[in-house]
Amino acid sequence: MIAGCLPKVRKTDGAAQDRGDVASGLWEPVRRWDEVDTRPYMQDRAAEGFFSRLAEGKFQSTRCTACGRTHYPPRVVCPECLGEDLEWVDLPREGTLLAFTWQEAAIRCRKPDVLGLVELEGVGNVFTRIDAPYESLRIGQRVVFDIWTSPDGMVLHQFRPTE
């Protein structure tokens, strides 16, 4: 799950609650997928900025103007130097597939959806959906950025093979 995207669970009165301690009884167990509010919980302005840019087809994150480090996921404070002056920059649109698996069942993905770890040069690794059949993929394969709309209407990132 992307940082800043915590699922919410609807209580019987229809109110949404942030996921908390199960034992506390503050929320009820989900019995059906249609009971889950799968919209991302925007914990800060960096998450809001990321998803709004993604909806425009932009794959961007934040870079600290003090130390020059680019971070994914985007931050409101630089974890390297604690600088608060960050700017939005484009992330590489091509990367290398480091690992992949298929997802049996999750909030937004179902088998045969493939999830993978993509290395972006100079940034780090991104956990993302891979738009390709599992059998056609290989470690080290070059992939390119794309967007997709999940069944619940969220615009998210994915990568697909360049070949």
C-alpha positions in Angstrom: 0.0 0.0 0.0 1.2 3.5 -0.8 2.2 5.6 2.2 -0.8 7.8 3.1 -3.4 5.3 1.8 -4.9 3.7 4.9 -8.2 1.9 4.3 -11.2 2.9 6.3 -13.9 0.7 7.6 -17.6 1.7 7.8 -19.3 1.2 11.1 -22.9 0.0 11.1 -24.2 3.6 11.4 -22.5 4.4 8.0 -19.8 6.6 9.5 -16.2 6.0 8.3 -13.5 5.4 10.9 -9.8 5.4 10.5 -8.5 1.9 11.0 -7.6 1.5 14.6 -7.1 -1.2 17.2 -9.3 -4.2 16.3 -9.6 -5.2 19.9 -10.9 -1.8 21.0 -14.2 -2.4 19.3 -14.1 1.0 17.6 -14.8 -0.6 14.2 -16.5 -3.7 13.0 -15.0 -6.5 10.9 -15.6 -6.2 7.2 -17.7 -9.0 5.9 -17.9 -7.9 2.3 -15.6 -5.9 0.1 -18.3 -3.4 -0.8 -18.3 -2.4 2.9 -14.8 -1.0 2.7 -14.2 2.6 1.8 -11.2 2.2 -0.4 -10.5 5.8 -1.1 -7.0 6.8 0.1 -6.7 8.5 3.4 -4.7 11.7 2.7 -2.5 12.1 5.8 -0.7 15.2 4.6 -0.3 17.7 1.7 2.4 15.5 0.1 -0.1 12.6 -0.3 -2.8 15.0 -1.6 -0.3 16.5 -4.1 0.9 13.1 -5.3 -2.6 11.8 -6.1 -3.8 15.0 -7.7 -0.7 15.1 -9.9 -1.2 11.4 -10.7 -4.8 12.1 -11.8 -3.3 14.6 -14.3 -0.9 11.9 -15.7 2.1 13.3 -13.8 4.5 11.0 -12.0 6.1 13.3 -9.5 7.5 13.4 -6.0 9.3 15.9 -3.7 12.9 17.0 -3.8 14.6 18.9 -0.9 16.0 22.2 -2.1 18.5 22.2 0.8 20.2 18.8 0.2 19.0 17.9 -3.2 17.6 14.5 -2.3 14.5 13.2 -4.2 12.1 11.1 -2.1 9.5 8.5 -2.9 6.9 8.6 -1.5 6.7 12.4 -1.4 7.4 14.0 2.0 6.5 17.2 3.8 9.9 17.2 5.6 13.2 15.9 4.2 14.2 12.8 6.2 17.8 13.4 5.3 18.4 17.0 6.5 14.9 17.9 8.0 14.5 20.7 5.5 11.0 21.9 4.9 11.5 23.6 1.6 10.6 20.9 -0.9 9.7 21.1 -4.6 7.8 18.8 -6.9 9.9 17.1 -9.6 9.3 14.5 -12.3 10.2 11.0 -11.4 11.9 8.7 -14.0 9.3 7.2 -16.2 11.4 4.1 -16.9 12.7 1.6 -14.4 13.9 -1.9 -13.8 11.7 -4.7 -12.5 13.3 -6.1 -9.4 10.6 -8.5 -8.2 7.0 -9.4 -9.0 4.1 -11.6 -7.9 0.4 -11.9 -8.6 -2.2 -10.7 -6.2 -4.8 -13.2 -5.2 -7.1 -10.6 -3.5 -6.6 -7.1 -2.2 -8.6 -3.9 -1.9 -7.9 -2.8 -5.5 -6.2 -5.8 -7.2 -7.4 -9.3 -8.0 -5.7 -12.3 -9.6 -4.4 -12.1 -12.3 -3.2 -8.6 -11.4 0.6 -8.5 -11.0 2.3 -6.4 -8.4 6.0 -5.6 -8.5 8.9 -3.7 -7.2 10.4 -1.3 -9.7 13.8 0.5 -9.3 13.8 4.1 -10.4 17.4 5.4 -10.9 18.3 8.0 -8.4 15.1 7.6 -6.4 14.8 4.1 -5.1 12.1 1.4 -5.4 8.4 1.8 -6.1 5.8 -0.9 -5.2 3.3 -0.8 -8.1 0.9 -2.7 -10.3 2.6 -4.2 -13.4 0.4 -4.2 -16.5 1.5 -7.5 -18.1 0.8 -11.2 -17.8 2.8 -12.8 -15.0 4.3 -15.4 -17.3 5.7 -12.7 -19.7 7.8 -11.0 -17.0 11.4 -11.4 -15.9 13.7 -9.9 -13.3 15.8 -7.1 -14.8 13.2 -6.3 -17.4 12.8 -2.6 -18.3 9.4 -1.1 -17.6 7.7 2.2 -18.3 5.3 4.3 -16.2 1.6 4.4 -17.0 -1.6 5.2 -15.1 -4.7 3.1 -14.5 -8.0 3.6 -12.9 -8.9 1.0 -10.2 -12.4 -0.5 -10.0 -13.2 2.0 -7.2 -12.3 4.9 -9.4 -8.8 5.8 -8.0 -6.2 6.9 -10.5 -3.0 5.0 -9.6 0.4 4.3 -11.1 1.5 1.2 -12.8 4.4 0.1 -15.0 4.4 -2.0 -18.2 7.2 -3.7 -20.1 8.9 -1.6 -22.7 9.3 -4.6 -25.0 
